Amino acid sequence: MTEPMWQLNAETRLSGAETPAIADLVAIVADELATSGWGLTLPASGGTGKQVLRLALADDMASGDGFAIEATEACLTISAATTRGLLYGLRTVIARLHVAGGWPLGSVHEQPALGERRLFVDAGRKYFSKAWFMDLIHWLSYLRINTLQFHFSENRGFRIDCDTDPAIVSTHHLSKAYVREILAEARRYQVDVIPSFDTPGHVEHILKVHPEFGQRGVDGTRSTTGLDITDPAAKAYFRSLYEEYFTLFAGCHDFHIGGDEYMELDREPFLTTYQPVLDAYAKARYGKEATFKDALAGYVADLADLAEEHGFHARVWNDGLYYSENGEQGAPQRIQIDPALGIDYWCPMNWNKAVAELPVFLARGQRRLFNVNSTFFYYVLRTEMPEDGRAQHSFDVPDQDRNIYENWRPGLFAGTELPDDDPRICGAAMAIWCDEPDLTDEKTIRREISSALQAFAAKTWTPAINEARSWTEQQRLMAALKPLAGQD
């Protein structure tokens, strides 16, 4: 006997789309369906049909991206605390209607396991067009990935117009008008944007224009890789750049300030050329027991405070803080870091055992952790060809999509495992890194991350989904949803 289901038909009417915000999300889904080839269309509002598709913002639901669906044969109601939740719920229903022909009667509630589900794009090294970003936003929204990290400055480029110093801007870049269009499209499609400007490392491109701002050594030489965090003029210059982009990205919730890979702290020339200068600066500013690690942590803390003053939550990479605190390797960092500072934890850096591992951050009380496990989530345009047959632009292992789907979970950080429901895990991210930007084009990158990103989206929403649905079944579903999943 066939199970009764709610079905969309010519007499179905739409209810609850009277407000502009809900009407706009209905328009988004309608546009997606128009190009899907599925033969489905959304019903019109205000009809007289007895069967109803109802959308409702519900004050009694938990906030966030979750939604509830209540279905009888006559009415299917999607309710959520936010318009993003409604958008996700409506897309979920439409996908089921396409795959199964109807929605089963009864009640369901879906809530993502992680509040933030993010894609990082290294648009500093490699230029990505406005059209690519706009299309990417549509795709992320459809996959229920709610955050895009826009990394616009790197060692090999600066990709947004700069009024403070036009000389640092790369030839191929985005105008501020284009960036505002990207931000507006992201708001419409319910995708949060995290602007990303990394210092005091990852500034080689800027230091080529301003070598006088490179870190000074004991012999007066200037670093070509790290800015001089002891020099008030250098810090004032970079502060002015941050303030310009704080203004451009006003309205975004977080700003990523970097803090990683300042210099190679465990080897020359750092040990004898730069560390003495940083040690002396730290002692003069922070006290006689302070060291270079306090100079670096103090810079990060000051910059995080600046971001907070401009209305942003600050975010950093893990490897600039708590250096040499694994076990008893050295004197602990004296600078106190705000426990609410967002920590993107990507790797314990096995090539430098002094870089703090995740247990150090937990012991230090950091309570906003984001899982950017490089073993699973780094797609890289590499400087060298892998030896296992992968392309030079690839993830770290073959078949990373299946690896993510079957083996990763929210608590599986690089080098450390936590319970998936640990409240300190606030999100996870996949990253596109363009170390060799000319290896391939933006269209190829999107195609090559497609399946892995879909697996990531599924697991960050429902970590145990691989237990309920095999990888083969997941592949069939992905193929069925292909026209709306951003694939060619």
C-alpha positions in Angstrom: 0.0 0.0 0.0 1.4 3.4 -1.0 2.2 5.7 1.9 0.1 8.9 1.8 2.1 12.0 1.1 1.6 15.7 0.6 2.0 16.5 -3.0 2.4 19.7 -5.0 -0.2 20.1 -7.8 -1.8 22.7 -9.9 -4.3 23.7 -7.2 -1.8 24.2 -4.4 -1.7 27.7 -3.1 1.0 29.5 -1.2 0.4 31.0 2.2 2.5 33.2 4.4 4.6 34.9 1.7 3.1 38.3 2.2 6.1 40.0 3.8 8.8 41.2 1.5 11.6 39.0 3.1 9.6 35.8 2.7 8.4 36.8 -0.8 12.1 37.3 -1.8 13.2 33.8 -0.6 10.2 32.3 -2.5 11.5 34.2 -5.6 15.0 32.7 -5.1 13.6 29.2 -5.1 11.4 29.9 -8.0 14.4 31.1 -10.0 16.3 28.0 -9.1 13.4 25.8 -10.2 13.1 27.7 -13.5 16.6 26.5 -14.5 16.5 23.0 -13.0 14.6 21.1 -15.6 12.6 19.4 -12.9 9.2 20.4 -14.1 8.3 21.9 -10.7 7.0 25.4 -10.0 6.1 27.0 -6.8 2.4 27.9 -6.3 1.1 31.4 -6.4 0.0 33.3 -3.3 -3.6 34.1 -2.7 -5.2 31.3 -4.7 -8.4 29.5 -3.7 -7.1 25.9 -3.8 -7.7 23.8 -0.7 -4.2 22.3 -0.6 -1.7 24.7 1.0 2.0 25.2 1.2 2.5 27.5 4.2 5.6 29.4 5.3 5.7 30.8 8.8 8.2 32.6 11.0 7.8 31.1 14.4 8.8 32.9 17.6 8.6 29.7 19.6 11.4 27.9 17.7 15.1 28.0 18.6 17.0 30.6 16.6 19.4 29.6 13.9 19.2 27.7 10.6 16.8 24.9 11.7 13.3 24.4 10.5 10.2 22.3 11.2 7.9 20.7 8.7 4.4 19.6 9.5 2.5 17.8 6.7 -1.0 16.6 6.3 -2.6 15.7 2.9 -4.1 19.2 2.8 -1.4 21.4 4.2 2.4 21.4 4.4 3.8 24.0 6.8 7.4 25.0 7.0 8.2 27.1 10.1 11.5 28.6 11.3 12.8 31.3 13.6 14.6 33.0 10.7 14.2 33.5 7.0 17.3 31.5 6.4 15.7 28.6 8.1 12.6 29.0 6.0 14.8 29.1 2.8 16.5 25.9 3.8 13.2 24.2 4.7 11.6 25.2 1.4 14.6 23.9 -0.6 14.5 20.6 1.4 10.9 20.1 0.6 11.4 20.9 -3.1 14.3 18.5 -3.3 12.2 15.7 -1.8 9.4 16.4 -4.1 11.8 16.0 -7.1 13.4 12.8 -5.8 10.3 11.1 -4.2 7.3 12.8 -5.7 5.9 13.9 -2.4 6.5 14.7 1.3 5.6 12.1 3.9 2.8 13.0 6.4 3.8 13.9 9.9 6.3 16.2 11.7 10.0 16.6 11.3 12.5 19.1 12.8 16.0 19.7 11.3 18.7 21.6 13.1 22.3 21.7 11.8 25.0 20.2 14.1 27.3 23.3 13.5 26.2 26.9 13.6 28.8 27.9 11.0 29.4 25.9 7.9 32.0 27.8 5.8 34.0 27.9 2.5 37.2 29.8 2.6 38.4 31.3 -0.8 42.0 32.5 -1.2 41.2 35.4 -3.5 44.4 37.1 -2.5 46.8 35.0 -4.5 44.3 34.3 -7.3 41.8 36.7 -8.9 38.3 35.4 -8.9 35.7 37.3 -10.9 32.6 38.9 -9.5 30.4 36.6 -11.6 32.2 33.6 -10.0 31.6 34.9 -6.5 27.9 35.6 -7.3 27.4 32.1 -8.6 29.3 30.6 -5.7 27.0 32.4 -3.3 23.9 30.8 -4.9 25.6 27.4 -4.7 26.6 27.7 -1.1 23.1 28.8 -0.1 21.6 25.9 -1.9 23.9 23.5 -0.1 23.0 25.0 3.2 26.5 26.3 3.7 25.9 29.6 5.5 29.3 31.4 5.4 31.9 32.5 2.8 35.3 33.7 3.9 36.7 36.2 1.4 40.5 36.3 1.8 41.5 39.3 -0.3 45.1 39.9 0.7 48.0 37.4 0.4 51.7 37.0 -0.3 51.0 37.1 -4.1 48.3 39.7 -4.4 45.9 42.3 -3.0 42.5 42.0 -4.8 40.3 44.9 -3.7 40.6 48.6 -4.6 42.5 50.5 -1.9 42.0 54.2 -1.3 44.6 54.3 1.5 47.4 53.0 -0.7 46.5 52.3 -4.4 50.1 51.1 -5.0 49.5 47.8 -3.2 46.5 46.8 -5.4 47.1 43.9 -7.9 46.4 44.5 -11.6 43.5 42.0 -11.6 41.2 43.0 -8.7 37.7 43.8 -7.7 36.3 47.3 -7.4 34.6 48.3 -4.2 31.4 48.6 -6.1 31.7 45.0 -7.2 32.4 43.9 -3.6 29.3 45.7 -2.4 27.3 43.8 -5.1 28.8 40.5 -3.8 27.9 41.5 -0.2 24.3 42.4 -1.3 23.9 39.1 -3.1 25.2 37.2 -0.1 22.7 39.0 2.2 19.9 38.1 -0.2 20.9 34.5 -0.3 21.4 34.3 3.4 25.1 33.7 3.3 27.3 35.4 5.9 30.6 36.9 4.6 33.8 36.9 6.7 36.4 39.3 5.2 39.9 38.0 5.6 43.1 40.2 5.7 46.0 38.4 7.3 48.9 40.0 9.2 51.6 40.1 10.5 52.5 37.3 8.2 51.3 36.6 4.6 52.2 40.2 3.7 55.0 39.6 1.1 53.0 41.4 -1.6 52.6 44.6 0.5 56.2 44.5 1.7 57.4 44.5 -1.9 55.8 48.0 -2.1 56.9 48.9 1.4 60.1 47.1 2.3 60.6 49.6 5.1 57.7 48.0 7.0 59.4 44.5 7.1 60.5 43.3 10.5 63.8 44.8 11.5 66.7 42.5 12.5 69.6 43.1 14.8 71.8 44.1 11.8 69.2 46.4 10.4 68.0 44.1 7.7 64.3 43.9 6.9 62.2 40.8 6.6 60.5 40.3 3.3 57.8 38.0 4.8 56.7 39.6 8.2 55.8 43.1 9.1 57.6 45.0 11.8 55.4 44.6 14.9 57.9 46.6 16.9 57.6 49.7 14.7 54.8 52.2 15.4 54.8 53.5 11.8 54.4 50.0 10.3 51.6 49.2 12.7 49.9 52.5 12.0 50.0 51.8 8.3 48.5 48.4 8.5 45.9 49.7 11.0 44.8 52.3 8.4 44.3 49.5 5.9 42.3 47.4 8.3 40.1 50.5 9.1 39.4 51.0 5.4 38.1 47.5 5.0 36.3 47.5 8.3 34.2 50.3 6.6 33.8 48.4 3.4 32.6 45.2 5.1 30.5 47.0 7.8 27.5 44.8 8.6 29.5 41.5 8.5 29.7 39.8 11.9 33.3 38.5 11.9 36.6 39.8 10.5 39.5 37.3 10.1 42.8 39.1 11.0 45.1 36.1 10.4 47.9 36.0 12.9 49.6 32.9 11.4 52.9 32.0 9.8 54.6 35.2 10.8 58.1 33.8 10.2 59.6 30.4 10.7 60.1 30.7 14.5 62.2 27.6 15.0 65.1 28.3 12.6 67.4 30.8 11.0 67.3 33.7 10.2 64.6 34.2 12.9 66.6 32.8 15.8 69.6 35.1 15.6 68.4 38.0 13.4 64.8 38.8 14.5 64.2 37.1 17.8 66.5 39.3 19.8 64.8 42.4 18.5 61.3 41.0 19.4 62.5 39.8 22.8 63.8 43.3 23.6 60.6 44.9 22.4 58.5 42.4 24.5 60.5 43.1 27.7 60.2 46.8 27.2 56.5 46.7 26.6 55.2 43.7 28.6 57.8 43.2 31.4 61.1 41.5 31.9 59.9 38.0 31.6 58.2 38.6 28.3 59.6 37.1 25.0 59.0 37.3 21.3 55.9 35.2 21.6 54.3 37.9 23.7 55.3 40.5 21.0 53.4 38.4 18.5 50.4 37.6 20.8 50.2 41.3 21.8 50.0 42.3 18.2 47.2 39.8 17.6 45.4 40.9 20.7 45.6 44.6 19.8 44.4 44.0 16.3 41.5 41.8 17.7 40.5 44.7 20.0 40.6 47.1 17.0 38.2 44.8 15.1 35.9 44.6 18.1 35.9 48.4 18.3 34.6 48.5 14.8 31.8 46.0 15.5 33.4 42.7 14.4 34.1 39.5 16.2 37.8 38.8 15.5 39.0 35.5 14.1 42.5 34.1 13.8 44.4 31.0 12.7 45.7 28.8 15.5 49.5 28.9 14.9 50.3 32.4 16.1 49.3 31.9 19.8 50.6 29.9 22.8 53.9 29.0 21.1 56.0 26.3 22.8 53.2 25.4 25.3 52.9 21.8 24.3 54.0 20.1 27.5 56.8 22.1 29.1 58.8 23.3 26.0 59.2 26.9 27.1 58.0 29.8 29.1 54.2 30.3 28.6 52.8 33.3 26.7 52.1 36.1 29.2 49.6 38.0 27.0 46.0 37.2 27.9 43.8 36.4 24.9 40.1 37.0 24.9 38.4 33.5 25.4 35.8 34.6 22.8 38.4 35.1 20.1 37.5 32.8 17.2 40.2 30.2 16.6 40.5 28.5 13.2 42.3 25.3 14.0 43.8 23.8 10.9 46.9 21.8 11.8 49.3 21.0 14.7 52.2 21.7 12.2 54.2 18.6 12.6 57.3 20.3 11.1 57.5 22.6 14.2 56.5 20.8 17.4 56.5 24.1 19.3 53.3 25.3 17.6 50.5 24.9 20.1 48.2 22.0 19.6 44.5 22.0 20.3 44.7 20.8 24.0 46.7 24.0 24.7 43.8 26.2 23.5 41.3 24.2 25.5 43.5 24.5 28.7 43.8 28.2 28.0 40.0 28.6 28.0 39.4 29.5 24.3 35.7 28.8 23.8 35.1 29.5 20.1 36.8 26.8 18.0 36.3 26.2 14.3 37.4 23.0 12.7 39.4 23.6 9.5 41.1 20.2 9.5 43.6 20.5 6.7 43.8 16.7 6.2 40.2 16.7 5.0 39.4 20.2 3.9 42.3 21.8 2.0 42.0 22.0 -1.7 45.3 23.4 -2.9 46.8 24.7 -6.1 50.1 23.2 -5.2 53.7 24.1 -5.8 54.6 20.5 -6.4 53.0 17.6 -8.2 51.6 14.9 -5.9 53.1 11.4 -6.3 49.9 9.4 -6.0 48.4 10.4 -9.3 46.3 13.4 -8.2 46.4 16.6 -10.1 48.5 19.4 -8.9 45.3 21.2 -8.0 43.7 18.8 -5.6 42.8 17.8 -2.0 45.4 16.0 0.1 44.1 12.5 -0.8 42.3 10.9 -3.7 38.5 10.6 -3.3 38.3 13.2 -0.6 34.5 13.5 -1.0 34.1 9.9 0.1 36.7 10.3 2.8 34.9 13.3 4.3 31.5 11.6 4.1 32.6 8.3 5.7 35.3 9.4 8.1 35.1 13.0 9.2 32.9 14.4 12.0 32.7 17.8 13.8 34.9 16.7 16.7 37.7 15.3 14.5 40.3 18.1 14.5 43.8 17.6 13.1 45.7 15.8 15.8 42.9 15.8 18.4 39.4 14.4 18.8 36.6 16.0 20.8 32.9 15.0 21.3 30.9 16.2 18.3 28.6 18.1 20.7 31.3 20.0 22.5 29.9 23.5 22.9 33.2 25.0 22.0 33.0 23.8 18.4 31.3 26.6 16.7 31.7 25.6 13.1 33.9 24.0 10.4 35.3 25.2 7.1 36.6 23.9 3.8 39.4 26.0 2.1 40.5 26.8 -1.4 44.2 27.7 -1.3 45.9 29.1 -4.4 49.6 28.8 -3.7 50.2 28.6 -7.5 47.4 30.8 -8.8 47.9 30.1 -12.5 47.7 26.3 -12.4 44.0 26.3 -13.3 41.0 28.5 -13.8 38.1 29.4 -11.5 35.6 27.2 -13.3 37.8 24.1 -12.9 38.3 24.9 -9.2 34.5 25.0 -8.6 34.0 21.8 -10.5 36.8 20.0 -8.6 35.6 20.9 -5.1 31.9 20.2 -5.9 31.5 16.7 -4.6 33.7 17.2 -1.6 31.8 20.4 -0.6 28.5 18.5 -0.9 29.9 15.8 1.4 31.1 18.5 3.8 27.7 20.2 3.7 25.9 16.9 4.6 28.2 16.1 7.4 28.2 19.5 9.1 24.5 19.5 9.1 24.0 15.8 10.1 27.3 14.2 11.3 25.8 10.6 11.4 24.3 10.9 7.9 26.8 8.3 6.6 25.3 5.8 9.0 21.8 6.3 7.6 22.8 6.6 4.0 25.7 4.8 2.3 28.2 6.7 0.1 26.7 5.0 -3.0 23.2 6.2 -2.0 24.6 9.7 -1.3 26.2 9.8 -4.7 22.8 8.9 -6.3 21.1 11.7 -4.4 23.8 14.2 -5.3 23.4 13.2 -9.0 19.6 13.7 -8.7 20.0 17.2 -7.3 22.8 18.1 -9.7 21.0 20.9 -11.6 20.6 22.9 -8.3 23.9 21.9 -6.7 26.1 24.1 -8.8 27.6 21.5 -11.0 28.1 21.7 -14.7 
